[in-house]
């Protein structure tokens, strides 16, 4: 269930009072100003995406590192204090529970991922803790996560923390104190070598911290971006997101996250399925960026061939705003073509596949 926490309600009220054009959908803001303005910010300035209540799980106990190493896909046990790594949690069928960042602090550990109102990851982890010396605490209502995207990001964050930014590497999970604000900073490298810098800050500081960033932005074009503009960015760079592409129906091979699986580390939950898919080239679907000539409101996201068989599924689209989508397509239907005729919502269309390896 969604936590109706005071700080989140306060934040939402702040946005609605200060951004009269903002649009809230399903507990997220799809737009703060306008899609066009926010798209331009991503292309030219610093786009600030705020995840009001991300998943944050605190773990303590001497068995934590070994346990997370055993159940998740990446190599965890060699992490040092104030280091992090992205890792995947999968079910026995090799499908997603979560894509997360695992961070090692001095006396505790944090797992951080996208908002999940059903607390699936927290419940799933606790299910596997039996005799281990591990305590877990769901701290999702304690923190907010800020993501910085765009060509001015590096310069703006240098303004915020100085030359220390240049010293942060892909493994670092650094704590900073700036003008009375304490926060953790790290970055992830996404598809197309896109760097997304992230700040984890206590939720009760979120509004004041946003005001501080806005008041000190100087010459930089810093602005909030909603989920519509963020999806535009994701589509352009083929970046998957929970729950659109990362969910209980997909696996890491299909959505370009296999690089967050360490094939040398040994067992993890779902390992047999993932290894078999890799060894025998049994991956059935591929995440594709495509252009679609339709502005019709989509009801059924499934894509059919002429024999009415499902050959794919649209996972992310905003056709009222732009005509590119993300879709999962059966590899057997690609045949090396850059144009794919499909049927959806009782109309025949041509998918123009962009920057896609369409081989089987």
FENKAPE-V812450 format. One record per residue. N is the residue number from 1. RES is the residue in one letter. PHI is phi in radians with two decimals (NA if undefined). Layout:
[[N/RES/PHI] [N/RES/PHI]]
This chain:
[[1/X/NA] [2/X/-1.24] [3/X/-1.44] [4/X/-1.40] [5/X/-1.51] [6/X/-0.98] [7/X/-1.11] [8/X/-1.20] [9/X/-1.04] [10/X/-1.10] [11/X/-1.12] [12/X/-1.08] [13/X/-1.11] [14/X/-1.04] [15/X/-1.10] [16/X/-1.13] [17/X/-1.35] [18/X/-1.85] [19/X/-2.25] [20/X/-1.08] [21/X/-1.63] [22/X/-1.17] [23/X/-2.24] [24/X/-1.76] [25/X/-2.37] [26/X/0.92] [27/X/1.22] [28/X/-2.17] [29/X/-1.65] [30/X/-1.37] [31/X/-2.56] [32/X/-1.85] [33/X/-1.98] [34/X/-2.68] [35/X/-1.04] [36/X/-1.10] [37/X/-1.10] [38/X/-1.24] [39/X/-1.10] [40/X/-1.14] [41/X/-1.10] [42/X/-1.09] [43/X/-1.34] [44/X/-2.21] [45/X/-2.22] [46/X/-2.21] [47/X/-1.54] [48/X/-1.91] [49/X/-1.75] [50/X/-1.94] [51/X/-1.78] [52/X/-1.11] [53/X/-2.42] [54/X/-1.26] [55/X/-1.28] [56/X/-2.33] [57/X/-2.01] [58/X/-1.65] [59/X/-2.19] [60/X/-2.34] [61/X/2.14] [62/X/-1.20] [63/X/-1.66] [64/X/-1.07] [65/X/-1.01] [66/X/-1.12] [67/X/-1.12] [68/X/-1.15] [69/X/-1.05] [70/X/-1.30] [71/X/-1.72] [72/X/-1.94] [73/X/-1.50] [74/X/-1.86] [75/X/-1.42] [76/X/-1.77] [77/X/-1.16] [78/X/-1.63] [79/X/-1.11] [80/X/-1.80] [81/X/-0.99] [82/X/1.09] [83/X/-2.14] [84/X/-2.52] [85/X/-2.70] [86/X/-1.41] [87/X/-2.54] [88/X/-1.96] [89/X/-1.91] [90/X/-2.13] [91/X/-1.53] [92/X/-1.12] [93/X/-1.58] [94/X/1.37] [95/X/-1.80] [96/X/-1.26] [97/X/-1.67] [98/X/-2.89] [99/X/-1.83] [100/X/-2.39] [101/X/-1.80] [102/X/-1.86] [103/X/-2.09] [104/X/-1.85] [105/X/-1.84] [106/X/-1.25] [107/X/-2.21] [108/X/-2.75] [109/X/-2.31] [110/X/-2.19] [111/X/-1.96] [112/X/-2.21] [113/X/-2.69] [114/X/-1.09] [115/X/-0.93] [116/X/-2.47] [117/X/-1.19] [118/X/-1.65] [119/X/0.94] [120/X/-1.08] [121/X/-1.13] [122/X/-1.05] [123/X/-1.16] [124/X/-1.14] [125/X/-1.09] [126/X/-1.13] [127/X/-1.10] [128/X/-1.65] [129/X/-1.44] [130/X/-2.04] [131/X/-1.85] [132/X/-1.18] [133/X/-1.47] [134/X/-2.52] [135/X/-2.06] [136/X/-2.07] [137/X/-2.50] [138/X/-1.38] [139/X/-1.89] [140/X/-1.06] [141/X/-1.45] [142/X/-1.63] [143/X/-2.12] [144/X/-2.19] [145/X/-2.11] [146/X/-1.93] [147/X/-2.07] [148/X/-2.02] [149/X/-2.33] [150/X/2.26] [151/X/-1.19] [152/X/-1.61] [153/X/-1.02] [154/X/-1.04] [155/X/-1.16] [156/X/-1.13] [157/X/-1.21] [158/X/-1.14] [159/X/-1.07] [160/X/-1.31] [161/X/-2.12] [162/X/1.35] [163/X/-1.15] [164/X/-1.05] [165/X/-1.04] [166/X/-1.19] [167/X/-1.64] [168/X/-1.43] [169/X/-1.89] [170/X/-1.14] [171/X/-1.60] [172/X/-1.32] [173/X/-2.34] [174/X/-1.71] [175/X/-1.74] [176/X/-2.25] [177/X/-2.15] [178/X/-2.28] [179/X/0.84] [180/X/1.56] [181/X/-1.85] [182/X/-1.89] [183/X/-2.76] [184/X/-1.77] [185/X/-2.20] [186/X/-2.75] [187/X/-2.43] [188/X/-2.11] [189/X/-1.77] [190/X/-1.78] [191/X/-0.97] [192/X/1.10] [193/X/1.00] [194/X/-1.38] [195/X/-1.70] [196/X/-2.00] [197/X/-1.43] [198/X/-2.33] [199/X/-2.19] [200/X/-1.81] [201/X/-2.37] [202/X/-1.10] [203/X/-1.04] [204/X/-1.25] [205/X/-1.83] [206/X/-1.05] [207/X/-1.12] [208/X/-1.12] [209/X/-1.20] [210/X/-1.06] [211/X/-1.05] [212/X/-1.11] [213/X/-1.05] [214/X/-1.16] [215/X/-1.37] [216/X/-1.94] [217/X/-1.26] [218/X/1.00] [219/X/-1.47] [220/X/-1.50] [221/X/-1.56] [222/X/-1.70] [223/X/-2.71] [224/X/-1.19] [225/X/-2.14] [226/X/-1.57] [227/X/-1.20] [228/X/-1.16] [229/X/-1.20] [230/X/-1.13] [231/X/-1.14] [232/X/-1.02] [233/X/-1.09] [234/X/-1.11] [235/X/-1.10] [236/X/-1.04] [237/X/-1.97] [238/X/0.97] [239/X/-1.84] [240/X/-1.36] [241/X/-2.51] [242/X/-1.36] [243/X/-1.70] [244/X/-1.06] [245/X/-1.91] [246/X/-1.83] [247/X/-2.79] [248/X/-1.27] [249/X/-1.84] [250/X/-2.13] [251/X/-2.23] [252/X/-1.05] [253/X/-1.05] [254/X/-1.23] [255/X/-2.00] [256/X/1.11] [257/X/-2.05] [258/X/-1.16] [259/X/-1.21] [260/X/-1.69] [261/X/-1.97] [262/X/-1.64] [263/X/-1.31] [264/X/-1.75] [265/X/-1.38] [266/X/1.78] [267/X/-1.24] [268/X/-2.74] [269/X/-1.17] [270/X/1.60] [271/X/-1.06] [272/X/-1.07] [273/X/-1.16] [274/X/-1.10] [275/X/-1.13] [276/X/-1.15] [277/X/-1.04] [278/X/-1.26] [279/X/-1.15] [280/X/-1.83] [281/X/0.88] [282/X/-1.79] [283/X/-1.17] [284/X/-1.56] [285/X/-2.24] [286/X/-2.45] [287/X/-1.37] [288/X/-2.20] [289/X/-1.66] [290/X/-2.47] [291/X/-1.85] [292/X/-2.29] [293/X/-1.61] [294/X/-2.79] [295/X/-2.02] [296/X/-1.21] [297/X/-1.14] [298/X/-1.41] [299/X/-1.76] [300/X/-1.78] [301/X/-1.46] [302/X/-1.28] [303/X/-1.95] [304/X/-2.06] [305/X/-1.59] [306/X/-1.17] [307/X/-1.64] [308/X/1.19] [309/X/-1.64] [310/X/-1.24] [311/X/-2.03] [312/X/-3.10] [313/X/-2.64] [314/X/-1.34] [315/X/-1.83] [316/X/-2.45] [317/X/-2.71] [318/X/-2.45] [319/X/-1.14] [320/X/-1.28] [321/X/-1.97] [322/X/-2.74] [323/X/-1.80] [324/X/-1.82] [325/X/-2.37] [326/X/-1.87] [327/X/-2.58] [328/X/-1.69] [329/X/-2.09] [330/X/-1.08] [331/X/-1.06] [332/X/-1.17] [333/X/-1.61] [334/X/-1.40] [335/X/0.95] [336/X/1.34] [337/X/-1.51] [338/X/-1.72] [339/X/-2.24] [340/X/-2.26] [341/X/-1.29] [342/X/-2.43] [343/X/-2.04] [344/X/-2.66] [345/X/0.84] [346/X/1.07] [347/X/-2.39] [348/X/-1.66] [349/X/-2.38] [350/X/-1.94] [351/X/-1.48] [352/X/-1.66] [353/X/-1.45] [354/X/-1.91] [355/X/0.86] [356/X/-1.96] [357/X/-1.44] [358/X/-1.69] [359/X/-1.28] [360/X/-1.25]]
